[in-house]
Amino acid sequence: MRQPLNIMGSILPILVILAGCGNAWSPSPNLAPNQPNGSSPLASAMVAMDAQLVQTLDAVMADSSHSWEGRRLMSHDFLALAPTAASMINGHFEAQAPTYHLAIEQFNASPSAKHYNEVVASCTQCHLGTCPGPLDRIAKREMREDGS
């Protein structure tokens, strides 16, 4: 009889400690945010641009005629926004940012798959010389020749 009491005596404190942890078990995990320290204004604008590209492409693909008519993209003044790190603003970024603005203006003046892809290409060209991390993600935004 003595042995079961010893096991219970050592398990009971552990159960009490676990019960007092405060958070009940949940089927959906409580995940840490992607950017626990927040995003810079420049990074936030780029995430917003990515969301616009996804939304625009999804809307065109959902349209049975795949019409680009009436589609618009909001432009961001990347040169006026604070970056995550000052080293991200270099000569390449400063030269490429206006190309992005021109691509947006061209798309908004005449929305088409070609002009949409030129916006995506402007993102790619800038990231090649500044911050290559998102290149795979950007490549997924391109409208393929086969319409996908």
Steps between C-alpha positions, in 0.01 A plus 500: 500500500782732566622511138170633348498781755851601396398513135191702585710719725732585212234530228255713697727810526567484125127486427436795730774702329368414152144584600612840620675601176208725415423413138254226424586265216368618167485316166637809322852591609583846626768609251747782528450788254706498177662828598507508880670841498263641241569591140659813366285734289688388188450131575132561580449679168664213313278247678198715404623506138535123502144467633377727218678288240346181640154656520522637145621175351236300691225738381611472137518122522157481666348710219379260230633731228829566687443871445752752626264791430452734794782348706722741690799475728584749772853633480720546805775759530771256603768771506309688771454200733735391777665162435555216745874575488670808355729274295200398288494843340779491246562639152327203337184550707499874429534436126235226489226664710400742219474203260243348734298824494511510120384138478206575733406809295516299179287221648240746631485680163454177308445191720618181332688181578807652332492813714423298813810287429704818454402603854611158627823527296572840658472339843733220393759738354510709816524201732783345295731782602365588841325223693479163320301323774152545344597402142325160513185664632512771233542238225167347606322828418585487130217437256614205291471492119239223529280732710575347838 
